[in-house]
Structures are given as C-alpha cells and as structure tokens.
C-alpha cells in the first residue's frame, strides 16, 4: 500500500514527528498542561487520519488522468497564463484584508480557533521538512517508488526556493501582523528579529503550498485542501492578513508548479542550473 500511497506516507511521517516533538512540551501526567497537550495530540491525530482517508478513499494513490476533482488536466497547466492570474488575484486580495480580519475578530469560536492552531502543522517547518525528507528517503531507498521519489524531490526543491524568497520578502516588507493592532498597511522594513513585523508573506502558507503542490499535481488535487486549511487558519488566528496568505500561497504554488512541470529547472548540489 505504501508503495503507491505516497501522500499517505508523507502524512504518516508528519504524524510520527509531531508525536515525537510535542510530548517534550508537556509538564507531566496529572498537570493541566499535560492534559491540554494530550488533548491536542489526540485531535491532531484525528485531523491527520481524516486527511489520509480523504486522500486515499478513491483507492490506491497513484498519478491518474481522471481525478475526482474536475480541475485535473491530462497535461501541464499553461503557466504563462496561470502565473499572471495568480499575481492578479494576490494583488486584489489586499482589498479583503480589513473586512475579513474584522469578521474573524468579531466571530471567534473556541473550536475553530483550536482547529486553526492544529492546521498550523501543515506549514510548520520543524515538522513537515523532516517528514518530507523521510518520505523522499523511503521512496528512494525503501519502496523504490520513482513517482513518489520524483514528487518528493520536486517538493524539496520547491520548499528550498520558497523559503529563501519568503524570508527575503518578509525582511524587506516588515509588515505588521494583525494582532499588533497597528493597521492594515503599516510597514517597518528590515525589522530584524521582531517577528510581529514579518506578516507579509505568510511563511506557513508558502511552505505548505510549496510542499504539497508537487504531490497534488502528481496524485490528486484534493490534496490542496491541506495547504488551503493552513492559510485559512493563519488568518483566523489573526497572525496574517488575507493578502499575506495569498502572497505566500502564490509563491509556494508557483514554485511547486515550476519544479513539477519544468524539467529544465533544477536545483542540484552544485547550485541552480537551468538547461535549455
């Protein structure tokens, strides 16, 4: 099963790494902190199991032409038209910053706020990056699955480029996060270590889309539900504006698309090489 269910394998590794990391934060059995963390772990596992079931429900996870999501195409998308469209939508999303932020701020629910916190794991670099490397290693050396290996390698390259671009823009923009209360268009370029001025773009959204796009394009576009939930959760928690997650998602999506469909663009140990 694991030889074909590539995305299932990735989520399994995310689950394992999350389990290994989080108990270290618990104070001890019987304490309120321990019980709270234990509850979060259970819900987190349920979230991951549901994600696995959604993705693997149609059957074996393999690259298919007739995806259950009707946006799947038999050929690569026209990136020369797709990228300008993504840029335009991202620019327009700035108009939604205040309305969406005010709506979420005035309609906070404990359950959804907790759920938003759990979706963060889909864009948490200390969890998904080790899981991605384990997935690649398993595909290459253990299961000998070339399709999963290729998708994982594309994801690794996409994550690397996206991380550099995201951090660079964050430092140059210095945008104030929503929870600071400074307003929608307050920028403090080059904020140093001040995380409250690193809102644009969303690192969680960019990483999630960079990582999951190669798998979504290889296996099923239902997988996009994972990075989409990460983006929504960041806005709900007032850690990012809508335009932040659109910008981050755009960076990750385009990067993932390029490495998935443009074989002449590669990152190799000796640097970036573009073959013509």
Secondary structure, 3 states (H helix, E strand, C coil): CCCCCHHHHHHHHHHHHHHHHHHHHCCCCCCHHHHHHHHHHHHHHHHHHHHHHHHHCCCCCCCCCCCCCCCCCCCCCCHHHHHHHHHHHHHHHHHHHHHHHHHHHHCCCHHHHHHHHHHHHHHCHHHHHHHHHHHHHHHHHHCCCHHHHHHHHHHHHHHHHHHHHHHHHHHHHCECCHHHCCCCCCECCCCCCCHHHCCCCCHHHHHHHHHHHHHHHHCCHHHHHHHHHHHHHHHHCCCCCHHHHHHHHHHHHHHHHHHHHCCCEEEECCEEEECC
